[in-house]
Amino acid sequence: GQNIDQPTEMTATEGAIVQINCTYQTSGFNGLFWYQQHAGEAPTFLSYNVLDGLEEKGRFSSFLSRSKGYSYLLLKELQMKDSASYLCAVMDSNYQLIWGAGTKLIIKP
Amino acid sequence: GAVVSQHPSRVICKSGTSVKIECRSLDFQATTMFWYRQFPKKSLMLMATSNEGSKATYEQGVEKDKFLINHASLTLSTLTVTSAHPEDSSFYICSSGTGENRETQYFGPGTRLLVL
């Protein structure tokens, strides 16, 4: 079966760095996405990786290793507004998104 | 990024009534739209894939007669929850892709449905 694993919850301090991991097992691979979702709101797109390596976009970076079925989202200079759930999703061979359950990130002052 | 709107944002209805949710792509043509539902503290669950001008493709376990999807134009898809019951109360979200390979789905703001 298809499976996406990510930690349920993480806590970090304002101004620090946090890494949210995601491992996946899917039938085929057409890219991996990270989305941010604040409570009560729809997800917003953060990043898309289809090749191995690190993609940097401001304070957020996303890394992919296809051979290991592994990705991480790195958030630097954490701000209180970064408190949210972070969803990892993989697009399979049928171009269907398989979603992880999300990681709730709590930022403390 | 692309803009997707959803209406209404919140609806409360009585059990047994039908509710229509609209999803519009405001600045691009969406040949494909996706409908999700999300229960509290749970991940997104794909309900169906809506293709313009053809019948929607429903995921296993989703009743097509209960969740009617119409994608009549390239900018509008609708989801109608027929004969709603309290267990249908959920957060319904639509999304649409703009990339050639349907990458980078952009989500509507979601519709929170409460059935009394």
Interface residues (C-beta under 8 A of the other chain):
Chain A: N30 G31 F33 Y35 G40 E41 A42 P43 T44 F45 Y48 V50 L87 M91 Y95 Q96 L97 W99 G100 A101 G102
Chain B: G1 F34 K42 S43 L44 M45 L46 T49 F91 I93 N101 R102 E103 T104 Q105 Y106 F107 G108 P109 G110 R112
